[in-house]
Structures are given as C-alpha cells and as structure tokens.
Amino acid sequence: MTSRPTSTHTTVRRLVALDIDGTLLDVDGKVPSGTVGALDLVRAAGHKVVLSSGRSLPGLIPIAVRLGLTDGWAVGSNGAVTVRLDPAAPSGYDVVAARTFDPGPVIRRAMDLVPAVRVAVEEVGWGWRTGTPFEPGELNGQQKLALLDDLTAQPATRIVLAGPGIRRYTDALAATGVTVAPMGADWADITALDVNKAVALDDIRKHLRIPADCTVAVGDGINDLTMLEWAGRSVAMGHAPAIVRSAADETTGTIADSGVLPVLRSLVPDVDSSLPPVAAQIATAEASAPGPVVLRVWHGTGPDLSRCEAWTLQAGQWVRHAPIPSGVGITMRAIETAALEAGLPFPRGDEGRRRAQWRSVNGNGPAGFELPLSDL
C-alpha cells in the first residue's frame, strides 16, 4: 500500500483561466502530454478551470471535450460569449451571455481604410456569415456568403476583419466604438466596446464567489493582455511576444516545453507521483479540502459510475469540494482500491467486507453512495 500523502495544507480555491491556442494546444493542434492529467488534478483540488479563448464555440467546445472539461464554465470569442458547459445540454453547453454590438460602423470604416478587407460576422454556436469566402481553418465553424446589408443587419457578438496591414488601423477602427484585438498584421477581431476576456472572467468569478486575488491566468497572445492584467497571478508562455511577457507576473516555458504544466502542478498539493490517476485525484481532494472528506458516487444505467465527487464538512454541513474526473466510468470496487492505494484510512476491513463502509445518500437526482475518507 502507498503511504498516505504527508501534505497537510488546505488549498485555497482559485479560478484558473487558461487560453487554448499556444497554451494548451500547440501549432499542430496537439495537447502536450500530461496536460489532461494535470487539469484533472487541478479540478480535484477544488479549483475552477475556465477556458478563455478567442475561438468561437464550434472551435472551443471540441477542445473542451478533449481536455475533459465537459462541465463548468468557458469564455469564447475573446470574451463576447460565456457558456456553462453541461454534458446534458443538446450542444454540450448553454449560452449564459452574448455581448453584442452594431457591426455596421466598424465594417464600413474598415472597407474605407482597406478596400480588400474580408469580413466575417459570427453566428454563435454555428459559424459565420462572410462577405467573401475564408480559407478552411481560418474560421471555426461553418460559413455562408452574405451581402453587406446582411452582414450589418443585426447585432453581432464578434466580427473578423482580414486585410493587408489592417493592424495599422487599430485606433481608427476602435474610434467607431468597439474593442479591437489585432491577431496579426492582417487580422483583427472586433467585439463590443469594453468587452474582453477579463470582463467575462470577472463575471464568472463573481458568480462563483471567488476573491479577486484568488485568480490565475495563463496565456500567450495579445488578446490575453486584459486577462493577465486582471488575474491575481498571471503567467505568460515563454514564446509569447515581449509585450505579453512584460504584462505577466511570471513567464513559464514555451508550448514546446509544455510550459503550462508547472503552473498547473503548482496549484495542487504534493501527492505520490506514482499513484494511478484515480488514486492521485482522491489523494489530492483529501489533502486540499478544508475539512473531513467523503466520496460520493452515483451510478448510470449500469454498474459503472456516472458521477464521482469529493465532499467536505464545513460549518457543520457537507458541501461539494471537487470532482474526481477519473472516477467516472469505473466501479465502486475500483474506487475502494484507489482509496487504499492513496493510503487513506477508509474503507476498512477485509475483501468482501468493505461494502459496509458505504452509506446511501440522497440529493438532487438519483440516489448515490458515500464512502468516508477521513476520520470524523
């Protein structure tokens, strides 16, 4: 049996805002090895991981699924769209906020300044209306051609302006009453005035009742500047432009070095690195919780578990502390084995007698079972 973790510190719950491209995904669209496991541990420690991306939803949601982030919160379109991730929802999410503006003035100004400009207007959850076609991969989601009157007919969450040297006209475009995020010399993302990643993240922070200084952000792009300035602890990726690195409190390794990993590891208690994923997450939850811990599990339609969570005792009441992501899809016996591997005091007894340690619990949804992990 692995010895029980010696860490006794309680982890302060934090909101952890993570950019996607260049932070969690490399230029080839690959997630660096170890990233998903590190995210699982961060969540098991009770932190709230929030993806914060320039991507529109058709590009963001598949990445969230790849990362195992199918519930919680996400920010897309540079802060214009906030969603509540929910695997039970038809599209895997519910739109909580869509911050819109009148796209007409900035589109017309762009066409005056750069006659060859290409324009795309976002349709949330689907794709884009475009004046001229964009190449595959330039935009997330589908495209449909539209006339100028159609592009400007209704409020938009975000538009893309792509044209030679468009970045030179950032100030002139912003003067129409919008936020301009230049993403390259020939590309600019446009959102409503004063809409950015930081604004959207702060709304989530307030909803979650997380103190402003208990926020962490990691990013690498110009569109991450507001997010880095907002965070209590800000970290720039090592390959980020100098202006981004200078805005952050810290600089980590590049995406090629999996630079986000040491940041994620710094947010969790020390546990035995040789533990299997479920045992490591259980040990992390127990070590980070502010009080005694129990595991609560719920079955799906078969013997495998559909939910697995750590709950902790605070002020005389049991409250949800953290998910155990790798506990979903396994059995109660596997949970027992993982708890023993983690060196925790329960369950006790010989093989075949452990079931006596499980208690039935009722809550929202189907009945579940509870396994104590701490001496009460």
C-alpha positions in Angstrom: 0.0 0.0 0.0 1.3 3.5 -0.8 1.8 5.7 2.2 -0.7 8.4 2.9 0.3 11.8 1.5 2.1 13.9 4.0 0.8 17.3 2.7 -1.4 18.9 5.3 -2.0 22.3 3.7 -5.5 23.2 2.6 -5.7 24.5 -1.0 -7.4 27.9 -1.4 -10.0 27.6 -4.2 -9.0 29.5 -7.3 -10.4 30.4 -10.7 -7.8 29.2 -13.2 -8.3 30.9 -16.6 -6.5 29.2 -19.5 -6.0 30.3 -23.1 -6.2 27.5 -25.6 -4.1 28.0 -28.7 -0.4 28.3 -27.8 -1.1 27.5 -24.1 -3.0 24.2 -24.1 -2.7 23.4 -27.8 0.4 23.5 -30.0 0.6 24.8 -33.6 -0.3 21.3 -34.8 -3.4 21.2 -32.7 -2.0 18.7 -30.3 -2.4 18.7 -26.5 1.0 18.3 -24.8 1.4 15.0 -23.0 0.4 15.2 -19.3 -1.9 18.2 -19.8 -5.2 16.4 -19.3 -3.9 14.6 -16.2 -2.7 17.9 -14.7 -6.1 19.5 -15.3 -7.8 16.6 -13.6 -5.7 17.1 -10.5 -6.3 20.9 -10.5 -10.0 20.2 -10.6 -9.7 17.5 -7.9 -8.0 20.2 -5.7 -11.3 22.2 -5.9 -10.2 24.8 -8.4 -12.5 26.1 -11.1 -10.8 25.7 -14.6 -12.2 28.1 -17.2 -11.1 28.0 -20.8 -10.7 31.5 -22.1 -10.2 31.7 -25.8 -10.5 33.8 -28.9 -12.1 30.7 -30.5 -15.8 30.7 -31.4 -17.9 27.9 -29.9 -17.6 25.5 -32.8 -13.8 25.6 -32.2 -13.8 25.8 -28.4 -16.3 23.0 -27.4 -14.4 20.1 -29.1 -11.2 21.2 -27.4 -13.0 21.4 -24.0 -14.2 17.8 -24.6 -10.6 16.6 -25.5 -9.4 18.2 -22.2 -12.1 16.5 -20.2 -13.8 19.8 -19.4 -17.4 18.9 -20.0 -18.9 20.8 -17.1 -18.1 24.2 -15.6 -17.6 27.5 -17.5 -15.9 28.7 -20.7 -15.3 32.0 -22.4 -15.1 32.3 -26.1 -14.8 34.9 -28.9 -12.4 37.0 -26.8 -15.0 37.5 -24.0 -18.0 38.1 -26.2 -19.6 34.7 -25.3 -19.8 33.0 -22.0 -21.2 29.4 -21.7 -22.0 27.0 -19.0 -20.7 23.6 -20.0 -23.2 20.9 -19.5 -23.0 17.4 -21.0 -26.8 17.0 -20.7 -27.4 20.1 -22.9 -28.1 19.4 -26.6 -24.9 21.0 -27.7 -22.9 20.4 -24.6 -23.4 23.9 -23.3 -25.8 26.7 -22.5 -25.1 30.3 -23.5 -25.1 32.5 -20.4 -24.0 35.8 -22.0 -23.7 37.0 -25.6 -22.3 40.6 -25.6 -23.4 42.2 -28.9 -22.8 45.5 -30.8 -23.8 47.1 -34.1 -21.2 45.9 -36.6 -22.2 48.4 -39.3 -19.9 51.4 -38.4 -16.7 49.4 -38.0 -17.3 47.3 -41.1 -17.8 50.4 -43.2 -14.8 52.1 -41.7 -12.7 49.0 -42.5 -13.9 48.9 -46.1 -12.9 52.6 -46.5 -9.5 52.0 -45.0 -8.7 48.7 -46.6 -10.9 48.1 -49.7 -9.7 44.5 -50.0 -10.8 43.6 -46.4 -12.6 40.4 -45.9 -15.4 40.4 -43.3 -16.9 37.7 -41.2 -19.7 38.1 -38.7 -20.1 35.5 -36.0 -23.3 33.4 -35.6 -23.0 32.0 -32.1 -22.7 28.2 -32.0 -22.9 27.7 -35.8 -20.2 29.7 -37.6 -20.0 32.8 -39.7 -21.7 35.0 -42.3 -18.9 36.2 -44.7 -18.7 38.8 -47.5 -16.1 36.7 -49.3 -15.0 33.1 -48.5 -12.3 32.4 -45.9 -9.9 29.5 -46.3 -10.7 26.3 -44.4 -9.2 26.5 -40.9 -9.2 30.3 -40.8 -12.5 30.4 -39.0 -14.1 28.0 -36.5 -17.4 26.6 -37.8 -19.4 26.8 -41.0 -19.6 29.7 -43.4 -22.3 31.2 -45.6 -21.9 34.1 -48.0 -23.9 37.2 -47.3 -24.3 40.7 -48.8 -23.1 43.8 -46.9 -26.7 44.6 -45.9 -27.0 41.2 -44.3 -23.7 41.5 -42.6 -24.7 44.7 -40.9 -28.4 44.0 -40.3 -28.3 42.8 -36.8 -26.2 43.0 -33.6 -23.1 40.7 -33.6 -21.0 39.2 -30.8 -17.8 39.4 -32.9 -16.6 40.1 -36.3 -13.3 39.3 -38.1 -11.6 41.8 -40.4 -8.8 40.3 -42.5 -7.0 42.6 -44.9 -3.5 43.8 -45.8 -2.0 45.8 -42.9 -5.3 46.1 -41.0 -3.4 46.2 -37.7 -2.1 49.7 -38.6 -5.7 51.0 -38.4 -6.5 49.7 -34.9 -7.1 53.1 -33.5 -9.3 54.2 -36.4 -11.4 51.1 -36.1 -11.7 51.4 -32.3 -12.9 55.0 -32.8 -16.2 53.6 -34.1 -17.0 52.4 -30.6 -15.6 48.8 -30.5 -12.8 46.8 -29.0 -10.1 45.8 -31.5 -7.8 42.8 -30.8 -5.2 42.7 -33.5 -4.3 39.0 -34.0 -1.6 39.6 -36.6 -0.6 42.2 -39.2 -3.5 41.4 -41.4 -6.2 40.2 -38.9 -8.3 41.9 -36.3 -11.0 40.5 -34.0 -13.7 43.0 -33.1 -16.0 42.9 -30.1 -18.3 45.3 -28.3 -16.8 48.3 -26.5 -15.0 47.2 -23.3 -15.7 43.5 -24.0 -12.7 41.3 -23.5 -11.6 38.1 -21.7 -11.1 39.9 -18.4 -14.7 41.3 -18.3 -16.2 37.9 -19.0 -14.0 36.1 -16.5 -14.8 38.6 -13.8 -18.5 37.9 -14.2 -17.8 34.2 -13.7 -15.6 34.9 -10.7 -18.3 36.9 -9.0 -20.9 34.2 -9.7 -18.6 31.6 -8.1 -17.8 34.0 -5.2 -14.1 33.6 -5.6 -12.0 36.6 -4.3 -10.3 38.7 -6.9 -6.8 37.8 -5.7 -7.6 34.1 -6.0 -7.4 34.1 -9.7 -4.8 32.6 -12.0 -4.4 33.2 -15.8 -2.1 31.7 -18.4 -1.8 32.9 -22.0 0.4 33.8 -24.8 -1.4 36.3 -27.1 -2.2 40.0 -27.4 -5.8 39.1 -26.8 -4.7 37.7 -23.4 -3.3 41.0 -22.1 -6.5 42.1 -20.3 -6.8 38.6 -18.8 -3.2 38.7 -17.5 -3.7 42.2 -16.1 -6.9 41.1 -14.3 -5.5 37.9 -12.7 -4.2 37.8 -9.2 -1.4 35.6 -10.5 -0.6 36.0 -14.2 1.7 33.7 -16.2 2.9 34.3 -19.8 4.0 31.4 -22.0 7.7 31.5 -22.9 7.1 32.0 -26.6 4.7 35.0 -26.1 5.5 38.4 -27.5 7.6 40.7 -25.3 4.6 42.9 -24.5 2.7 39.9 -23.2 5.6 38.6 -21.1 6.1 42.1 -19.6 2.4 42.2 -18.6 2.6 39.0 -16.6 3.9 38.3 -13.1 5.7 35.2 -14.3 6.9 33.6 -17.5 6.9 29.8 -17.9 8.2 27.5 -20.6 7.1 27.6 -24.2 4.3 25.4 -25.6 7.1 23.1 -27.0 8.3 22.8 -23.4 4.7 22.1 -22.1 5.1 25.3 -20.2 1.6 25.2 -18.7 2.3 22.0 -16.8 4.5 23.5 -14.0 1.9 26.2 -13.4 -0.9 23.6 -13.1 1.3 21.5 -10.8 1.9 24.5 -8.5 -1.8 24.6 -7.8 -2.1 21.2 -6.2 -0.8 19.5 -3.0 2.2 17.2 -3.3 1.0 13.6 -3.8 2.9 10.5 -4.8 3.5 10.9 -8.5 3.5 7.1 -8.9 -0.2 6.8 -8.0 -2.7 5.8 -10.7 -4.9 8.7 -11.8 -8.0 7.9 -9.7 -5.9 7.4 -6.5 -3.9 10.6 -7.2 -7.1 12.6 -7.6 -8.6 11.2 -4.5 -5.4 11.9 -2.5 -5.4 15.5 -4.0 -9.0 16.1 -3.0 -8.4 14.8 0.5 -5.3 16.8 1.0 -6.7 20.0 -0.3 -10.1 20.0 1.4 -10.7 22.3 4.3 -12.4 19.6 6.4 -13.1 15.9 6.6 -13.8 14.3 3.2 -16.2 11.7 1.8 -16.5 10.4 -1.7 -20.0 10.4 -3.2 -20.8 8.4 -6.3 -23.8 7.8 -8.5 -24.5 5.1 -10.9 -25.5 5.5 -14.5 -27.7 2.9 -16.2 -25.2 0.1 -15.4 -22.6 -0.8 -12.8 -20.2 2.0 -13.8 -20.3 5.3 -12.1 -21.8 8.4 -13.8 -20.5 10.9 -11.1 -17.8 10.8 -8.6 -17.2 13.8 -6.2 -15.4 14.7 -3.1 -17.5 16.4 -0.4 -16.2 18.1 2.7 -17.6 19.2 6.0 -17.7 22.9 6.5 -19.5 24.8 9.3 -21.4 21.6 10.2 -22.6 21.0 6.6 -21.4 18.8 3.8 -20.6 20.7 0.7 -19.2 19.7 -2.7 -15.5 20.1 -2.8 -14.3 18.8 -6.2 -15.0 16.3 -8.9 -12.9 13.1 -9.2 -12.8 13.1 -13.1 -11.3 9.7 -13.5 -13.9 8.2 -11.2 -16.5 8.4 -13.9 -17.0 5.2 -15.8 -15.4 2.9 -13.2 -16.9 0.8 -10.5 -17.3 1.2 -6.7 -14.8 -1.5 -6.2 -12.3 0.4 -8.2 -12.9 3.5 -6.1 -12.2 1.4 -2.9 -9.0 0.1 -4.4 -7.9 3.7 -5.4 -8.7 4.9 -1.8 -6.4 2.2 -0.4 -3.7 3.0 -3.0 -3.8 6.6 -1.8 -3.2 5.4 1.7 -6.4 6.8 3.1 -7.9 5.3 6.3 -11.1 4.1 4.8 -12.5 1.7 3.7 -11.5 -0.7 6.5 -11.9 -4.5 6.6 -11.0 -7.4 4.5 -12.0 -8.1 0.9 -15.8 -8.6 0.8 -16.4 -6.6 4.0 -15.7 -3.1 2.6 -19.3 -2.6 1.4 -20.3 -2.0 5.0 -18.3 1.3 4.8 -20.6 2.7 2.0 -23.6 4.7 3.1 -26.6 5.6 1.0 -27.1 9.3 0.3 -29.9 11.2 -1.4 -29.6 14.5 -3.1 -30.5 16.2 -6.4 -31.0 13.4 -8.9 -30.7 9.7 -8.3 -29.7 8.1 -5.0 -26.0 7.7 -4.5 -23.5 6.2 -2.1 -20.9 7.8 0.2 -17.5 6.5 1.3 -15.7 8.2 4.2 -12.1 9.1 3.5 -11.3 10.9 6.8 -11.7 10.1 10.4 -14.8 12.1 11.6 
